[in-house]
Amino acid sequence: MLGRVIRSFASKKKTTQLKEMLTNGNLEFIMEAHNGLSAVIVEEAGFKGIWGSGLSISAQLGVRDSNEASYTQVLEVLEFMSDRTKIPILLDGDTGYGNFNNARRLVTKLEQRGIAGVCLEDKLFPKTNSLLDGAKQTLANIPEFAKKITACKDTAKDPDFVVVARVEAFIAGWGLDEALKRAEAYKDAGADAILMHSKKSDSSEIESFMKAWNNKLPVVIVPTKYYKTPTDEFRKWGVSMVIWANHNIRSSVKAMQETTKLIHDNESLVPVNDRCVSVQEIFRLQNQPELKTAEDKYLKF
């Protein structure tokens, strides 16, 4: 029965899959990926959706999370991710790479590549990462950002394409009233969900928002900083989706640092070889068997 449900879910459009994850009344989870390989790994682990993390995509390109990677460079990464997976991708679209016009063009390009949705944050371009210590976090004008959300919804050809409005009021040092005011405005502008962000080490800001918000629209959270909060608490508060936002890039960096140091220090592969996947596993993740099947079909005369 469960297998049939999963197959039925996967047979739907990616946009519809993501929309239903936000609206089905259950707590859903999506996992960060930053290239085609990590996207395949996320899907194989059983996740129903992928977070196209701005931090992680910029990091794997070796640049800062300050819109130093252009949106066309991000789109190229996303295309590889989308081509190799059947589950939906929600892009961390930062501020939309400019005003409403840049943001709506982004939506058009995302739809062309099979991306299921975009999350836009109510700050200024170029963006500043929300977890950067001591950084100034300037919020966008509420009416202007609300119009950006509306422009994106109006532009999307697929009615199930998801636009998530990310509220940075807590990140910028404002309180609950400002967070609620912004969330209400973005709901009225047509957002499909609200991402309420917090960098506190406890989840008190999220809990206070959820109690005051009263399920007016699905809420997405990113518990990177308040990771010790039991997941069942999120269910109790009525959260719709949790994003595990950056642990694939962080864990891969740790593994590469340790592996590279061991090889350098020992001038040998012996200390690391058994800690690595086989080359055959890389071939499998690259879908090499499909090419062999195709060669047998098309290159044999």
N, C-alpha and C positions, 0 to 999 in steps of 0.2 A: 504493500500500500504506500509506504513512504517513498519507495523507488518511483512509483507512478506519479506521485505528487511532485517529486524533484524533476522528473522528465517533463511533466506538464509545465512547470515553472520555466524550465530552460528553453522550452519551445516557443515561448512568448518573446516579443520584441524586447530588446535590452531596456529600452525606455520604460516599457510596461512593467518589466521585472522590478526596476528601481522604484517606480511609482507605487507598486503594490507593497514593496518592503516598507515604505514610509507610512502606508495607510492601513495595513492589515491588523493593527492593534497589538502586534507582538513586538518585543524588543529584538531588533535585527542588528547585525554586525557587518561592517565592511573593513577590509584590511588594505593597508598601504602597499602600493607597488610603484616602481619608478622606471621600469623598462619592460620589454617583452618577456624576458626570462623571469623576472620577479612576478609578473602578472600571471604567467603560467603556474608558478609555484603557489600563488595565492588561490587560484582556482582549484588546483589539485588538492590543496589542504581542506577544501570543502566550503570555503567562503562563498556567499551568494553575491557578493559585490566587491568592487575594487575602489579604493581611494587613490586617485591620481594626485599624489601629494606634491605641492609646489616646492616645499623644502627638499623633499627627496629627489625630485626630478632635477632641480637646480644643483643639488649636491653631487649627483652622479655625473653631471656635466662639468663639475669643478668650479661652479660660480656661486655667488651669494644669492640668498633668497630675497632679492631686492629688485626683481624683474630684470636682472641682468641677462637672463635667458629670454629671448624674444618669444612672443606667442607662437610664431611660426616654428621655432625650434621645439617648443613644448608640444605643438601639434604633431610634429614628426615622431616624437617619442610615443605619443598617445596612439598614433596610427599603428605602430608595431604592437603595442599592448592590446589594442582592440582586435587586430587581425588574428591574434593567437588565442583569444578567449571567447567564451560564449556568455559570460556573466557581465552585468553592467558595470560601467566605469563612471564614477562621479568625479569630475575634475575639480581640484582646488584651483579656481580661476582667479585667485587674488582679488584685485579690484576691477577686473574686467579689462585690464590693460589700457585704461583711459576713461573717457566719458561714455555716455550711453551708446554712441555710434560705434566705438571700438568694441564694446561689450556685445552689442547685437551682431556684429560681424563675427566675433568669436563664436557665438551660438551657431551661426550658419556653418562655420567651418567644423565645429564639433559634430553637428548632425551629419555632415558629409562623411565623417570618419567613424560613424557608429557609436559615438560617445553618448551615454544615456542622460547626462545632466551636468550642471555646473554649479559650483558654490561660489558666490561673490561676497566679499567682505566690505563693510561700510567704513573703509578708510580711504586714504588718498594714494594716487599713483605718483611715483613708484611705491610699492608697499614696503612695510617694515614688518619683519617676522614678529608675531605676537609674543613669543617667548624670549626674545632678545633682551638681556638684562640692560636696564637703564635707557632703553630706546624710547624716543618720543613717539607716542601713538596718537596721531591726529585723526579725529573722526570726520567722515564725510557729512555734508549737509543732508539732513533727513529727506526733505522733498526731492532733492536732486538724486539721491541714491534710490529712493522709491521709484522715481521715473526710470532709472536704469533697469530696475527689476521689471517694470512694466514693459519696457522696450524689448527686453530679452524674451519675455513671454509672448509678446506680440510677434516677434520675429520667428520663433520656433515653428516649423512646419508640422512637426509631430506634437499633437496635444498632450502626449505623455512625457515629452521632454521635461526634465525636472530642473527647476531653478530654486536653489536654496539660498536664502538670505542669511549671511553670517553677521551676527551682532557682536561688535567689539567694545561695547560700553564698559563691561567689567575690566577688560584688558587695558582700557584707557584710563581707568581709575574712577569711573562714574559708578553710580549706585543702581539699585534695583529699579527705581522710577525711570531712569534714562533707558535702561535695558528694555523695560516693558513698553515705553513710548516708541522706541525704534522697532521693536518686534511687531507692535500693532500696526505701524505705518507700512511695514514691508508686507505684512499679511494682506492689508487692504490693497497694496499695489499688485498683488497676484502671486506672491511667492508660494511655492509648494510646501516649504518647510522652513523652520528657523533653526539655524545653528547658533546655539548660545555658547560662547567661548569664555573660559576662565583659566587664569594661570596660578590660582591659589593652590596650595598643596592639600587643601581639603575641599570638599564639594559643597560647601555651604552656599556659595553664590548660585550654583546650579539648582540646589534644592529650593532655595527661596524663590527663584524664578519659576520653577515648575509648579510650585504651590500657588503662586499668584497668576500664572498663565492659564491654568485651568483647561488645558487641552484645546485651545482655540485653533491650533495648527500643529502638525507633527513637529517634534523637536529633536534635533540631532546634537550630540555632544562629543567632545574630544577629551577624554580623561588622561591625557599625557601626564599632567602634573598631579592630579588627584587619583592616581592609579590604585591607591590602596582602598578606595571606596568599594565595598562589595557590589558586584554587578546586580545582585537582586535589589539593591537600593534604587538603581536606575529604573528597574521594572516597576517598583512600588510607586515611583514618582510619575510614571507614565511616559518616560522617554521612548521615542520611536526607533532611534538608531544610534549606535555607538561606532565611532571611527577609531580604529587602532592606527594612529596616524603616521608613525615614523619608525617603527621598530624593525622593519626589514632593512632599511638603509643603515640604521644604527648597528644592528647585529652583524651585517655584512662588513661594515667598516672594521668592527672589532676583530672579526675573523681574518680579514685581510691583513690588518696590522700585525696580529700575532703570527700568522703564517709567514709573512714577509720577513719579520724580524728573526724568526727561527731559521729560515733559509739563509739569511745574511750571516747570522752569527755562527752557524754550523757549516756553512759552505757545502751543504748536502740537503737532499730531499728526504732523507731517512726519517727525521723527526716529524715530518708533516704529512707524508704520503698517506698514511692510514687515517688521517684526520680529514682528508678531502674526499669528495665524491669521485667516482671513477670517470674517466673520459667517456666511457659508454653512457653514463648517466647524462652527461652534457649532450651527447648526440640524441638521446631520447627526448630530453627537454626541448631540443631544437626541432623535433619532429622528423628526424632523419629517416625513420622507417617509412614514412609516407613517400619520400623521394624514391626510395628503393622500389616501392610498389609501382610508382609512376614510371620509373625507368623500365621496369619489366613490361609495362603495358605499352609504352610509346617508343621505346628504343629497340625492341625486338621485332625483326621483320621476317 
